Every structure is written in C-alpha cells, then in structure tokens.
C-alpha cells in the first residue's frame, strides 16, 4: 500500500482542493491481488486504490470519461503505414 501511495503522489494523480457547497466527497477503497509466476509460486502482492465510482452521477460529479488504449490492430496499421511511407 505504501508503494502505491508513493507512486500516486509521484505521478501527481490528484490535487487537494475544497468541495463546492452541497457536495460530498467520493470514497475510495483498496483492492488487493496476488501475482503469481508461471510455475504457480507467489511473485508479489499488489494493492490498488480505487474510487467508489458507483456513488458518482453523470453530469453532476463528472462530464465524461476517457481512457486511451492502443489496440494491437491500431499499432499494426500505423506500422504498416509508416513502412509504406
């Protein structure tokens, strides 16, 4: 958990501010996972801090969400175009 908090702080994931009147904070919780090697032995313990997004309302707490994901087909297409040019 300490490593995850340190990484979030180093990446400047959030900034502390004041809440507008009539708003409540959105809680968070820790998710834990065990990562295993290919032989089945324990590699490491992982902890991830996530927001309780089920308490958020579209248009009130957020406007839209965006998560950039590079699909393999897109990467292949870009590489093919690059090699042709």
N, C-alpha and C positions, 0 to 999 in steps of 0.2 A: 504494500500500500504506500509506503514511503517513497519507493521508486516511482510509482505512478503519479503521486502528488508532485514530486520533484520535476518530472517530465512535463506535466501540465503547466507548472509555474515557469519553467524554462522556455516553453513554447508560447507563453503569454496567451493561454487559451481563454482566459476571462479577464475582465477588469471589474473592480468593485465600484459600485455606484449606489445611488439612492433610488428607492422604489417610488413610482408615481403614487399619488394618493389613491386609495381604494384598491391597490394591487397587493397580492400575496406572493411570497417567494415560492419558487418551484423547488421541491425537494430533490434529493439525489440518493442513490444507494450504491453499494459496492456489489459487483459481480465477481465471482471467483471461479477460476478454471485451473485444472491441472493439465500441463502439456507433457506428452509422452514421446519417447524416442521410438524409432521403428521397431525395436525389439521389445517394446512394452514397458520399459523401465521409465521411471519418473524423470523428466527433464527439468521442469521448473514449475513453480506456482505463479499464476498470473492473477492480477487484480485490476479491475476496470471500474472507474467511477462514471456512472451514467445518470442522466436526469430522468426524473419520473415524468416522462412526456405525456402520459395519459391524463395529467392534470391540466395540460395546456389546451387552449381553444384557438382554432384558426381564425385569424383576423383580430384577435384580442391580444394574445401572447406572442404571436409570430405571424409574418405575412406569407412567407413561402420557405421551402427548404431546398437545398441544393447540395449534392454530393458528387463531385467529379469522379467518374470511374472510367478508366481506359480499358475497353474490352479488347481482347486479343484480335478479333477481326478488324477493329479500327486500326490497331497498331500495324497489322499486316498490310492493310490498304495504304496507310501512309508510307510504309517502307517500299511498297511496290511503286507508288507514285514517285517517291524520291529516287529510286533506281532508274526509272524511265527518264527522268529529267536530268 
